[in-house]
Amino acid sequence: MSNPRAVDPATQLVGPEHAFPAGEAAGAPLALPAGFEAQCDELISHYPVSKRSASLPLLHLWQETFGHISPSGIEWIAKKLELQPINILELVTFYPMFRQHPVGRIQIKVCRTLSCALAGSYALCDHFRQACGTAEPDAHGIASSPDGKYAVEFVECIASCGTAPVIMINDDFHEAVTPARADALLRKYD
């Protein structure tokens, strides 16, 4: 693709940022875990009027299984739902909970909205970044450790303003987190 805005005929996605990772060719068979396709079929069965309605559940399942949603994941889901890849890509790029690139095994999300900010979430986020040895945040706002173990990012409201600052580590919710408690939580997840 010499023109960066050209549509890649293999993926129907626009631009070089949607190229397949090394070893992941367009149209190549994917190594899906046993039972994955059956899980997808079961999710789709909940939407008898329109398969398209299963897009979000399939995206969540893909990300839970593979850690992020790659171009081949977008293509596979689109084919499964009889859609164009752009129909899936628009969801992936719209919703902030979907990842298009790998993140750390331990994901730390620090609330940055007003109550948490006033209670010290900015200093807390800096503390996590230093304790985890992360680099500066990338273009997506995620600071990852060089070993790929940690990913630290600011997120919008986690909905516990009265117990600020609040964080999530993977899917676990933690309230009134201080730097000392942050260190104890990191040891717990280590």
Helices and strands as residue ranges (DSSP letters): G 16-18, H 36-44, G 51-54, H 55-66, H 71-80, H 85-94, E 106-111, H 114-118, H 121-132, E 142-144, E 150-155, G 161-163, E 167-169, E 172-174, H 179-189
